[in-house]
Amino acid sequence: MQEIALALLAGLIVGLVFGFLKLPIPAPPALPGIMGIVGIYIGYKVYQWILPLINQG
């Protein structure tokens, strides 16, 4: 849980700095970008789940 809080805090700080400097945010645009990130995370987790099954055979 501490990792999540620190990640959120870091994101807030970066967002504030980018806003202050009037730069575009370093994040994907809205929902399609967020879903892309979720897809990458799920794909990685599936790989970690499948890898031991592949190595057994």
C-alpha distance matrix in Angstrom:
0.0 3.8 5.4 5.2 6.4 8.7 10.0 10.8 12.5 14.3 15.4 16.7 18.6 20.1 21.1 22.7 24.6 25.9 26.9 28.7 30.5 31.4 30.1 28.9 25.1 23.9 22.5 24.2 26.1 24.6 24.1 26.0 23.9 20.6 22.0 23.1 19.7 18.5 21.6 21.1 17.6 19.2 22.2 20.4 18.6 22.1 23.7 21.4 22.4 26.1 26.6 26.9 29.3 31.4 31.6 32.9 36.0
3.8 0.0 3.8 5.4 5.1 6.1 8.5 9.8 10.5 12.2 14.1 15.2 16.4 18.2 19.7 21.0 22.5 24.2 25.5 26.8 28.6 29.9 28.7 27.9 24.3 23.1 22.2 24.5 26.6 25.4 25.5 27.3 24.8 21.8 23.7 24.5 20.9 20.3 23.4 22.4 19.2 21.3 24.1 21.9 20.6 24.3 25.4 23.1 24.6 28.2 28.3 28.7 31.4 33.2 33.1 34.6 37.8
5.4 3.8 0.0 3.8 5.5 5.1 6.0 8.5 9.8 10.4 12.1 14.1 15.3 16.3 18.0 19.8 21.0 22.3 24.0 25.5 26.9 28.1 26.5 25.5 21.9 20.2 19.3 21.5 24.0 23.2 23.2 24.7 22.0 19.2 21.1 21.4 17.7 17.4 20.5 19.1 16.0 18.5 21.0 18.7 17.8 21.6 22.5 20.4 22.2 25.6 25.6 26.3 29.1 30.6 30.6 32.4 35.4
5.2 5.4 3.8 0.0 3.8 5.5 5.1 6.1 8.5 9.9 10.5 12.2 14.2 15.3 16.2 18.3 20.0 20.9 22.2 24.1 25.7 26.5 25.0 23.7 20.0 18.7 17.3 19.3 21.4 20.2 20.1 21.9 19.5 16.4 18.4 19.3 15.7 15.2 18.6 17.8 14.9 17.2 20.0 18.4 17.5 21.1 22.5 20.8 22.4 25.7 26.2 27.3 29.7 31.2 31.7 33.4 36.3
6.4 5.1 5.5 3.8 0.0 3.8 5.5 5.1 6.1 8.6 9.8 10.5 12.3 14.2 15.2 16.4 18.4 19.9 20.8 22.4 24.4 25.4 24.4 23.6 19.9 19.2 18.3 20.7 22.5 21.2 21.7 23.9 21.4 18.5 20.9 21.9 18.5 18.3 21.8 21.1 18.4 20.8 23.7 22.0 21.3 24.9 26.2 24.6 26.2 29.5 29.9 30.9 33.4 35.0 35.3 37.1 40.0
8.7 6.1 5.1 5.5 3.8 0.0 3.8 5.4 5.0 6.0 8.5 9.8 10.5 12.2 14.0 15.2 16.5 18.2 19.7 20.9 22.5 24.0 22.8 22.3 18.8 17.7 17.5 20.3 22.5 21.9 22.7 24.5 21.6 19.1 21.8 22.2 18.6 19.1 22.4 21.1 18.6 21.5 23.9 21.9 21.7 25.4 26.2 24.6 26.6 29.8 29.8 30.9 33.6 34.9 35.0 37.0 39.9
10.0 8.5 6.0 5.1 5.5 3.8 0.0 3.8 5.4 5.1 6.1 8.6 9.9 10.5 12.1 14.2 15.3 16.3 18.0 19.8 21.1 22.1 20.6 19.6 16.0 14.6 14.0 16.6 19.0 18.6 19.4 20.9 17.9 15.6 18.3 18.5 14.9 15.7 19.0 17.6 15.5 18.6 20.9 19.1 19.2 22.9 23.7 22.5 24.7 27.6 27.7 29.2 31.8 32.8 33.2 35.4 38.1
10.8 9.8 8.5 6.1 5.1 5.4 3.8 0.0 3.8 5.5 5.0 6.1 8.6 9.9 10.3 12.2 14.2 15.2 16.2 18.1 19.9 20.6 19.5 18.5 14.8 14.3 13.5 16.1 17.8 16.8 17.9 20.0 17.4 14.8 17.8 18.7 15.5 16.0 19.6 19.0 17.0 19.8 22.4 21.2 21.2 24.7 25.9 24.9 26.8 29.8 30.3 31.9 34.2 35.3 36.0 38.1 40.7
12.5 10.5 9.8 8.5 6.1 5.0 5.4 3.8 0.0 3.8 5.4 5.1 6.2 8.6 9.8 10.6 12.4 14.2 15.2 16.4 18.4 19.7 19.0 18.8 15.4 15.2 15.2 18.3 20.0 19.4 20.9 23.1 20.3 18.1 21.3 21.9 18.7 19.6 23.2 22.2 20.3 23.3 25.8 24.3 24.4 28.0 29.0 27.9 29.9 32.9 33.1 34.6 37.1 38.2 38.6 40.8 43.5
14.3 12.2 10.4 9.9 8.6 6.0 5.1 5.5 3.8 0.0 3.8 5.4 5.1 6.2 8.5 9.9 10.6 12.2 14.1 15.3 16.6 18.1 16.9 16.8 13.5 12.6 13.3 16.7 18.8 19.0 20.7 22.3 19.1 17.4 20.7 20.7 17.5 19.0 22.2 20.8 19.3 22.7 24.6 23.0 23.6 27.2 27.7 26.8 29.2 32.0 31.9 33.6 36.2 37.0 37.3 39.8 42.3
15.4 14.1 12.1 10.5 9.8 8.5 6.1 5.0 5.4 3.8 0.0 3.8 5.4 5.1 6.0 8.5 9.9 10.5 12.0 14.0 15.3 16.1 14.7 13.9 10.4 9.9 10.0 13.3 15.1 15.2 17.1 18.8 15.7 14.2 17.7 17.9 14.9 16.6 19.9 18.9 17.8 21.0 23.1 21.9 22.8 26.1 26.9 26.4 28.7 31.3 31.5 33.6 35.9 36.6 37.2 39.8 42.1
16.7 15.2 14.1 12.2 10.5 9.8 8.6 6.1 5.1 5.4 3.8 0.0 3.8 5.5 5.0 6.1 8.6 9.9 10.4 12.1 14.2 15.0 14.5 14.2 11.1 11.8 12.1 15.3 16.4 16.1 18.3 20.5 17.8 16.3 19.9 20.5 17.9 19.4 22.8 22.1 21.0 24.1 26.3 25.4 26.0 29.3 30.3 29.8 31.9 34.6 35.0 37.0 39.2 40.1 40.8 43.2 45.6
18.6 16.4 15.3 14.2 12.3 10.5 9.9 8.6 6.2 5.1 5.4 3.8 0.0 3.8 5.4 5.1 6.2 8.6 9.8 10.5 12.3 14.0 13.7 14.3 11.7 12.1 13.5 17.1 18.5 18.9 21.4 23.2 20.2 19.1 22.7 22.9 20.2 22.0 25.3 24.1 23.2 26.5 28.4 27.2 28.0 31.4 32.1 31.4 33.8 36.5 36.5 38.4 40.9 41.6 42.0 44.6 47.0
20.1 18.2 16.3 15.3 14.2 12.2 10.5 9.9 8.6 6.2 5.1 5.5 3.8 0.0 3.8 5.4 5.1 6.1 8.5 9.8 10.6 12.0 10.9 11.2 8.6 8.6 10.5 14.3 16.0 17.0 19.6 21.0 17.8 17.2 20.9 20.6 18.1 20.5 23.4 22.0 21.6 25.0 26.6 25.5 26.8 30.0 30.4 30.2 32.8 35.1 35.0 37.3 39.7 40.0 40.6 43.3 45.6
21.1 19.7 18.0 16.2 15.2 14.0 12.1 10.3 9.8 8.5 6.0 5.0 5.4 3.8 0.0 3.8 5.5 5.2 6.0 8.5 9.9 10.3 9.5 9.3 6.6 8.1 9.4 12.8 13.7 14.4 17.3 19.1 16.3 15.8 19.6 19.7 17.7 19.9 22.9 22.2 21.9 25.1 26.9 26.3 27.5 30.6 31.3 31.3 33.7 36.0 36.3 38.6 40.7 41.2 42.1 44.7 46.8
22.7 21.0 19.8 18.3 16.4 15.2 14.2 12.2 10.6 9.9 8.5 6.1 5.1 5.4 3.8 0.0 3.8 5.5 5.0 6.0 8.6 9.6 10.2 11.2 9.4 11.4 13.1 16.4 16.9 17.5 20.6 22.5 19.9 19.4 23.2 23.5 21.4 23.6 26.6 25.9 25.5 28.7 30.6 29.8 31.0 34.1 34.9 34.7 37.0 39.4 39.7 41.9 44.1 44.6 45.4 48.0 50.2
24.6 22.5 21.0 20.0 18.4 16.5 15.3 14.2 12.4 10.6 9.9 8.6 6.2 5.1 5.5 3.8 0.0 3.8 5.4 5.1 6.2 8.5 8.7 10.6 9.5 10.9 13.5 17.0 18.0 19.3 22.5 23.9 21.0 20.9 24.7 24.4 22.4 24.9 27.7 26.5 26.4 29.8 31.3 30.3 31.8 34.9 35.3 35.2 37.8 40.0 39.9 42.3 44.7 44.9 45.5 48.3 50.5
25.9 24.2 22.3 20.9 19.9 18.2 16.3 15.2 14.2 12.2 10.5 9.9 8.6 6.1 5.2 5.5 3.8 0.0 3.8 5.5 5.1 6.0 5.1 6.8 6.2 8.1 10.9 14.2 15.0 16.7 20.1 21.2 18.4 18.8 22.6 22.2 20.5 23.3 25.9 24.8 25.2 28.5 29.8 29.1 30.9 33.8 34.1 34.4 37.0 39.0 39.1 41.6 43.8 43.9 44.7 47.6 49.5
26.9 25.5 24.0 22.2 20.8 19.7 18.0 16.2 15.2 14.1 12.0 10.4 9.8 8.5 6.0 5.0 5.4 3.8 0.0 3.8 5.4 4.9 6.1 7.5 7.5 10.5 12.6 15.4 15.3 16.5 20.0 21.7 19.3 19.6 23.4 23.5 22.2 24.7 27.4 26.8 27.1 30.2 31.7 31.4 32.9 35.7 36.4 36.8 39.1 41.2 41.5 44.1 46.1 46.3 47.3 50.1 52.0
28.7 26.8 25.5 24.1 22.4 20.9 19.8 18.1 16.4 15.3 14.0 12.1 10.5 9.8 8.5 6.0 5.1 5.5 3.8 0.0 3.8 5.4 7.8 10.5 10.8 13.4 15.9 18.9 19.0 20.3 23.8 25.4 23.0 23.3 27.0 27.0 25.5 28.0 30.8 30.0 30.1 33.4 34.9 34.3 35.8 38.8 39.3 39.4 41.9 44.1 44.2 46.7 48.9 49.1 49.8 52.7 54.7
30.5 28.6 26.9 25.7 24.4 22.5 21.1 19.9 18.4 16.6 15.3 14.2 12.3 10.6 9.9 8.6 6.2 5.1 5.4 3.8 0.0 3.8 5.5 9.0 10.3 12.4 15.5 18.4 18.8 20.7 24.3 25.4 22.7 23.6 27.2 26.7 25.4 28.3 30.7 29.6 30.2 33.5 34.6 34.0 35.9 38.7 39.0 39.3 42.0 43.9 43.8 46.5 48.7 48.6 49.3 52.4 54.2
31.4 29.9 28.1 26.5 25.4 24.0 22.1 20.6 19.7 18.1 16.1 15.0 14.0 12.0 10.3 9.6 8.5 6.0 4.9 5.4 3.8 0.0 3.8 6.8 8.9 11.8 14.4 16.8 16.5 18.4 22.2 23.2 21.0 22.1 25.7 25.3 24.5 27.4 29.6 28.9 29.7 32.9 34.0 33.8 35.8 38.3 38.8 39.4 41.9 43.7 43.9 46.7 48.6 48.5 49.6 52.6 54.3
30.1 28.7 26.5 25.0 24.4 22.8 20.6 19.5 19.0 16.9 14.7 14.5 13.7 10.9 9.5 10.2 8.7 5.1 6.1 7.8 5.5 3.8 0.0 3.8 6.3 8.6 11.5 13.8 14.1 16.5 20.2 20.8 18.2 19.7 23.1 22.4 21.6 24.7 26.7 25.8 26.9 30.0 30.9 30.7 32.9 35.3 35.6 36.4 39.0 40.6 40.7 43.6 45.5 45.2 46.3 49.4 50.9
28.9 27.9 25.5 23.7 23.6 22.3 19.6 18.5 18.8 16.8 13.9 14.2 14.3 11.2 9.3 11.2 10.6 6.8 7.5 10.5 9.0 6.8 3.8 0.0 3.8 6.4 8.5 10.3 10.3 13.0 16.6 17.0 14.6 16.3 19.6 19.0 18.5 21.6 23.4 22.8 24.1 27.1 27.9 28.0 30.2 32.5 32.9 33.9 36.4 37.9 38.2 41.2 42.9 42.7 43.9 47.0 48.4
25.1 24.3 21.9 20.0 19.9 18.8 16.0 14.8 15.4 13.5 10.4 11.1 11.7 8.6 6.6 9.4 9.5 6.2 7.5 10.8 10.3 8.9 6.3 3.8 0.0 3.8 5.5 8.2 8.9 11.1 14.5 15.2 12.5 13.5 17.1 16.6 15.6 18.5 20.7 20.1 21.0 24.0 25.1 25.1 27.0 29.5 30.1 30.9 33.2 35.0 35.4 38.2 40.0 39.9 41.2 44.1 45.7
23.9 23.1 20.2 18.7 19.2 17.7 14.6 14.3 15.2 12.6 9.9 11.8 12.1 8.6 8.1 11.4 10.9 8.1 10.5 13.4 12.4 11.8 8.6 6.4 3.8 0.0 3.8 7.0 9.3 11.8 14.6 14.7 11.4 12.5 15.8 14.7 13.3 16.6 18.5 17.3 18.3 21.6 22.4 22.1 24.3 26.8 27.0 27.8 30.4 32.0 32.1 35.0 36.9 36.7 37.8 40.8 42.4
22.5 22.2 19.3 17.3 18.3 17.5 14.0 13.5 15.2 13.3 10.0 12.1 13.5 10.5 9.4 13.1 13.5 10.9 12.6 15.9 15.5 14.4 11.5 8.5 5.5 3.8 0.0 3.8 6.5 8.5 11.0 11.2 7.8 8.7 12.1 11.3 10.1 13.2 15.3 14.6 15.6 18.6 19.6 19.8 21.8 24.1 24.7 25.7 28.0 29.6 30.1 33.0 34.6 34.6 36.0 38.8 40.4
24.2 24.5 21.5 19.3 20.7 20.3 16.6 16.1 18.3 16.7 13.3 15.3 17.1 14.3 12.8 16.4 17.0 14.2 15.4 18.9 18.4 16.8 13.8 10.3 8.2 7.0 3.8 0.0 3.8 6.3 8.3 7.7 4.5 6.7 9.6 8.7 8.7 11.8 13.3 13.2 14.9 17.4 18.2 19.0 21.1 22.9 23.7 25.2 27.2 28.5 29.3 32.4 33.7 33.5 35.3 38.1 39.3
26.1 26.6 24.0 21.4 22.5 22.5 19.0 17.8 20.0 18.8 15.1 16.4 18.5 16.0 13.7 16.9 18.0 15.0 15.3 19.0 18.8 16.5 14.1 10.3 8.9 9.3 6.5 3.8 0.0 3.8 6.7 6.8 5.4 7.7 10.3 10.4 11.2 13.7 15.1 15.8 17.5 19.5 20.6 21.8 23.7 25.3 26.4 28.0 29.7 31.0 32.2 35.2 36.2 36.2 38.2 40.9 42.0
24.6 25.4 23.2 20.2 21.2 21.9 18.6 16.8 19.4 19.0 15.2 16.1 18.9 17.0 14.4 17.5 19.3 16.7 16.5 20.3 20.7 18.4 16.5 13.0 11.1 11.8 8.5 6.3 3.8 0.0 3.8 5.9 5.8 6.3 8.8 10.3 11.1 12.6 14.5 15.9 17.0 18.6 20.3 21.8 23.1 24.6 26.3 27.7 29.0 30.5 32.1 34.9 35.8 36.1 38.2 40.6 41.9
24.1 25.5 23.2 20.1 21.7 22.7 19.4 17.9 20.9 20.7 17.1 18.3 21.4 19.6 17.3 20.6 22.5 20.1 20.0 23.8 24.3 22.2 20.2 16.6 14.5 14.6 11.0 8.3 6.7 3.8 0.0 3.8 5.4 5.0 6.0 8.5 9.9 10.3 12.0 14.2 15.2 16.2 18.0 19.9 20.9 22.1 24.1 25.7 26.6 28.0 29.9 32.7 33.3 33.8 36.1 38.3 39.4
26.0 27.3 24.7 21.9 23.9 24.5 20.9 20.0 23.1 22.3 18.8 20.5 23.2 21.0 19.1 22.5 23.9 21.2 21.7 25.4 25.4 23.2 20.8 17.0 15.2 14.7 11.2 7.7 6.8 5.9 3.8 0.0 3.8 5.5 5.2 6.2 8.8 9.9 10.4 12.4 14.4 15.2 16.2 18.5 20.0 20.7 22.4 24.5 25.5 26.5 28.3 31.3 31.7 31.9 34.3 36.6 37.5
23.9 24.8 22.0 19.5 21.4 21.6 17.9 17.4 20.3 19.1 15.7 17.8 20.2 17.8 16.3 19.9 21.0 18.4 19.3 23.0 22.7 21.0 18.2 14.6 12.5 11.4 7.8 4.5 5.4 5.8 5.4 3.8 0.0 3.8 5.4 5.0 6.4 8.7 9.8 10.7 12.6 14.3 15.3 16.8 18.6 20.0 21.2 23.0 24.5 25.7 27.0 30.1 31.0 31.0 33.1 35.6 36.7
20.6 21.8 19.2 16.4 18.5 19.1 15.6 14.8 18.1 17.4 14.2 16.3 19.1 17.2 15.8 19.4 20.9 18.8 19.6 23.3 23.6 22.1 19.7 16.3 13.5 12.5 8.7 6.7 7.7 6.3 5.0 5.5 3.8 0.0 3.8 5.3 5.1 6.3 8.6 10.0 10.7 12.4 14.2 15.5 16.7 18.4 20.1 21.4 22.7 24.3 25.8 28.6 29.5 30.0 32.0 34.4 35.7
22.0 23.7 21.1 18.4 20.9 21.8 18.3 17.8 21.3 20.7 17.7 19.9 22.7 20.9 19.6 23.2 24.7 22.6 23.4 27.0 27.2 25.7 23.1 19.6 17.1 15.8 12.1 9.6 10.3 8.8 6.0 5.2 5.4 3.8 0.0 3.8 5.4 4.9 6.0 8.6 9.7 10.3 12.0 14.1 15.1 16.1 18.1 19.8 20.7 22.0 23.9 26.7 27.3 27.7 30.1 32.3 33.4
23.1 24.5 21.4 19.3 21.9 22.2 18.5 18.7 21.9 20.7 17.9 20.5 22.9 20.6 19.7 23.5 24.4 22.2 23.5 27.0 26.7 25.3 22.4 19.0 16.6 14.7 11.3 8.7 10.4 10.3 8.5 6.2 5.0 5.3 3.8 0.0 3.8 5.4 5.0 6.2 8.7 9.9 10.4 12.4 14.3 15.2 16.5 18.5 19.9 20.8 22.3 25.4 26.1 26.1 28.3 30.8 31.8
19.7 20.9 17.7 15.7 18.5 18.6 14.9 15.5 18.7 17.5 14.9 17.9 20.2 18.1 17.7 21.4 22.4 20.5 22.2 25.5 25.4 24.5 21.6 18.5 15.6 13.3 10.1 8.7 11.2 11.1 9.9 8.8 6.4 5.1 5.4 3.8 0.0 3.8 5.4 5.1 6.3 8.7 9.9 10.7 12.5 14.3 15.4 16.8 18.5 20.0 21.2 24.1 25.2 25.4 27.3 29.8 31.2
18.5 20.3 17.4 15.2 18.3 19.1 15.7 16.0 19.6 19.0 16.6 19.4 22.0 20.5 19.9 23.6 24.9 23.3 24.7 28.0 28.3 27.4 24.7 21.6 18.5 16.6 13.2 11.8 13.7 12.6 10.3 9.9 8.7 6.3 4.9 5.4 3.8 0.0 3.8 5.5 5.1 6.1 8.5 9.9 10.6 12.2 14.2 15.4 16.5 18.2 19.9 22.5 23.4 24.1 26.1 28.3 29.8
21.6 23.4 20.5 18.6 21.8 22.4 19.0 19.6 23.2 22.2 19.9 22.8 25.3 23.4 22.9 26.6 27.7 25.9 27.4 30.8 30.7 29.6 26.7 23.4 20.7 18.5 15.3 13.3 15.1 14.5 12.0 10.4 9.8 8.6 6.0 5.0 5.4 3.8 0.0 3.8 5.4 5.1 6.0 8.5 9.8 10.4 12.2 14.2 15.2 16.2 18.0 21.0 21.4 21.8 24.1 26.4 27.4
21.1 22.4 19.1 17.8 21.1 21.1 17.6 19.0 22.2 20.8 18.9 22.1 24.1 22.0 22.2 25.9 26.5 24.8 26.8 30.0 29.6 28.9 25.8 22.8 20.1 17.3 14.6 13.2 15.8 15.9 14.2 12.4 10.7 10.0 8.6 6.2 5.1 5.5 3.8 0.0 3.8 5.5 5.1 6.2 8.7 9.9 10.6 12.5 14.3 15.3 16.3 19.5 20.5 20.5 22.4 25.0 26.3
17.6 19.2 16.0 14.9 18.4 18.6 15.5 17.0 20.3 19.3 17.8 21.0 23.2 21.6 21.9 25.5 26.4 25.2 27.1 30.1 30.2 29.7 26.9 24.1 21.0 18.3 15.6 14.9 17.5 17.0 15.2 14.4 12.6 10.7 9.7 8.7 6.3 5.1 5.4 3.8 0.0 3.8 5.4 5.2 6.3 8.7 9.9 10.7 12.4 14.3 15.4 18.0 19.4 20.0 21.6 24.0 25.7
19.2 21.3 18.5 17.2 20.8 21.5 18.6 19.8 23.3 22.7 21.0 24.1 26.5 25.0 25.1 28.7 29.8 28.5 30.2 33.4 33.5 32.9 30.0 27.1 24.0 21.6 18.6 17.4 19.5 18.6 16.2 15.2 14.3 12.4 10.3 9.9 8.7 6.1 5.1 5.5 3.8 0.0 3.8 5.4 5.1 6.1 8.6 9.8 10.4 12.2 14.1 16.6 17.3 18.2 20.3 22.3 23.8
22.2 24.1 21.0 20.0 23.7 23.9 20.9 22.4 25.8 24.6 23.1 26.3 28.4 26.6 26.9 30.6 31.3 29.8 31.7 34.9 34.6 34.0 30.9 27.9 25.1 22.4 19.6 18.2 20.6 20.3 18.0 16.2 15.3 14.2 12.0 10.4 9.9 8.5 6.0 5.1 5.4 3.8 0.0 3.8 5.5 5.1 6.2 8.7 9.8 10.4 12.1 15.1 15.7 15.9 18.1 20.5 21.6
20.4 21.9 18.7 18.4 22.0 21.9 19.1 21.2 24.3 23.0 21.9 25.4 27.2 25.5 26.3 29.8 30.3 29.1 31.4 34.3 34.0 33.8 30.7 28.0 25.1 22.1 19.8 19.0 21.8 21.8 19.9 18.5 16.8 15.5 14.1 12.4 10.7 9.9 8.5 6.2 5.2 5.4 3.8 0.0 3.8 5.4 5.1 6.3 8.7 9.9 10.5 13.4 14.9 15.1 16.6 19.2 20.8
18.6 20.6 17.8 17.5 21.3 21.7 19.2 21.2 24.4 23.6 22.8 26.0 28.0 26.8 27.5 31.0 31.8 30.9 32.9 35.8 35.9 35.8 32.9 30.2 27.0 24.3 21.8 21.1 23.7 23.1 20.9 20.0 18.6 16.7 15.1 14.3 12.5 10.6 9.8 8.7 6.3 5.1 5.5 3.8 0.0 3.8 5.4 5.0 6.2 8.7 10.0 12.1 13.5 14.6 16.2 18.1 20.1
22.1 24.3 21.6 21.1 24.9 25.4 22.9 24.7 28.0 27.2 26.1 29.3 31.4 30.0 30.6 34.1 34.9 33.8 35.7 38.8 38.7 38.3 35.3 32.5 29.5 26.8 24.1 22.9 25.3 24.6 22.1 20.7 20.0 18.4 16.1 15.2 14.3 12.2 10.4 9.9 8.7 6.1 5.1 5.4 3.8 0.0 3.8 5.4 5.0 6.1 8.5 10.9 11.2 12.3 14.5 16.3 17.7
23.7 25.4 22.5 22.5 26.2 26.2 23.7 25.9 29.0 27.7 26.9 30.3 32.1 30.4 31.3 34.9 35.3 34.1 36.4 39.3 39.0 38.8 35.6 32.9 30.1 27.0 24.7 23.7 26.4 26.3 24.1 22.4 21.2 20.1 18.1 16.5 15.4 14.2 12.2 10.6 9.9 8.6 6.2 5.1 5.4 3.8 0.0 3.8 5.4 5.1 5.9 9.1 10.1 10.1 12.0 14.4 15.8
21.4 23.1 20.4 20.8 24.6 24.6 22.5 24.9 27.9 26.8 26.4 29.8 31.4 30.2 31.3 34.7 35.2 34.4 36.8 39.4 39.3 39.4 36.4 33.9 30.9 27.8 25.7 25.2 28.0 27.7 25.7 24.5 23.0 21.4 19.8 18.5 16.8 15.4 14.2 12.5 10.7 9.8 8.7 6.3 5.0 5.4 3.8 0.0 3.8 5.6 5.4 7.4 9.5 10.4 11.4 13.5 15.8
22.4 24.6 22.2 22.4 26.2 26.6 24.7 26.8 29.9 29.2 28.7 31.9 33.8 32.8 33.7 37.0 37.8 37.0 39.1 41.9 42.0 41.9 39.0 36.4 33.2 30.4 28.0 27.2 29.7 29.0 26.6 25.5 24.5 22.7 20.7 19.9 18.5 16.5 15.2 14.3 12.4 10.4 9.8 8.7 6.2 5.0 5.4 3.8 0.0 3.8 5.8 6.6 7.5 9.6 11.1 12.3 14.5
26.1 28.2 25.6 25.7 29.5 29.8 27.6 29.8 32.9 32.0 31.3 34.6 36.5 35.1 36.0 39.4 40.0 39.0 41.2 44.1 43.9 43.7 40.6 37.9 35.0 32.0 29.6 28.5 31.0 30.5 28.0 26.5 25.7 24.3 22.0 20.8 20.0 18.2 16.2 15.3 14.3 12.2 10.4 9.9 8.7 6.1 5.1 5.6 3.8 0.0 3.8 5.7 5.3 6.4 8.8 10.3 11.7
26.6 28.3 25.6 26.2 29.9 29.8 27.7 30.3 33.1 31.9 31.5 35.0 36.5 35.0 36.3 39.7 39.9 39.1 41.5 44.2 43.8 43.9 40.7 38.2 35.4 32.1 30.1 29.3 32.2 32.1 29.9 28.3 27.0 25.8 23.9 22.3 21.2 19.9 18.0 16.3 15.4 14.1 12.1 10.5 10.0 8.5 5.9 5.4 5.8 3.8 0.0 3.8 5.4 5.2 6.2 8.8 10.6
26.9 28.7 26.3 27.3 30.9 30.9 29.2 31.9 34.6 33.6 33.6 37.0 38.4 37.3 38.6 41.9 42.3 41.6 44.1 46.7 46.5 46.7 43.6 41.2 38.2 35.0 33.0 32.4 35.2 34.9 32.7 31.3 30.1 28.6 26.7 25.4 24.1 22.5 21.0 19.5 18.0 16.6 15.1 13.4 12.1 10.9 9.1 7.4 6.6 5.7 3.8 0.0 3.8 5.4 5.1 6.3 9.1
29.3 31.4 29.1 29.7 33.4 33.6 31.8 34.2 37.1 36.2 35.9 39.2 40.9 39.7 40.7 44.1 44.7 43.8 46.1 48.9 48.7 48.6 45.5 42.9 40.0 36.9 34.6 33.7 36.2 35.8 33.3 31.7 31.0 29.5 27.3 26.1 25.2 23.4 21.4 20.5 19.4 17.3 15.7 14.9 13.5 11.2 10.1 9.5 7.5 5.3 5.4 3.8 0.0 3.8 5.6 5.4 7.1
31.4 33.2 30.6 31.2 35.0 34.9 32.8 35.3 38.2 37.0 36.6 40.1 41.6 40.0 41.2 44.6 44.9 43.9 46.3 49.1 48.6 48.5 45.2 42.7 39.9 36.7 34.6 33.5 36.2 36.1 33.8 31.9 31.0 30.0 27.7 26.1 25.4 24.1 21.8 20.5 20.0 18.2 15.9 15.1 14.6 12.3 10.1 10.4 9.6 6.4 5.2 5.4 3.8 0.0 3.8 5.5 5.8
31.6 33.1 30.6 31.7 35.3 35.0 33.2 36.0 38.6 37.3 37.2 40.8 42.0 40.6 42.1 45.4 45.5 44.7 47.3 49.8 49.3 49.6 46.3 43.9 41.2 37.8 36.0 35.3 38.2 38.2 36.1 34.3 33.1 32.0 30.1 28.3 27.3 26.1 24.1 22.4 21.6 20.3 18.1 16.6 16.2 14.5 12.0 11.4 11.1 8.8 6.2 5.1 5.6 3.8 0.0 3.8 5.6
32.9 34.6 32.4 33.4 37.1 37.0 35.4 38.1 40.8 39.8 39.8 43.2 44.6 43.3 44.7 48.0 48.3 47.6 50.1 52.7 52.4 52.6 49.4 47.0 44.1 40.8 38.8 38.1 40.9 40.6 38.3 36.6 35.6 34.4 32.3 30.8 29.8 28.3 26.4 25.0 24.0 22.3 20.5 19.2 18.1 16.3 14.4 13.5 12.3 10.3 8.8 6.3 5.4 5.5 3.8 0.0 3.8
36.0 37.8 35.4 36.3 40.0 39.9 38.1 40.7 43.5 42.3 42.1 45.6 47.0 45.6 46.8 50.2 50.5 49.5 52.0 54.7 54.2 54.3 50.9 48.4 45.7 42.4 40.4 39.3 42.0 41.9 39.4 37.5 36.7 35.7 33.4 31.8 31.2 29.8 27.4 26.3 25.7 23.8 21.6 20.8 20.1 17.7 15.8 15.8 14.5 11.7 10.6 9.1 7.1 5.8 5.6 3.8 0.0
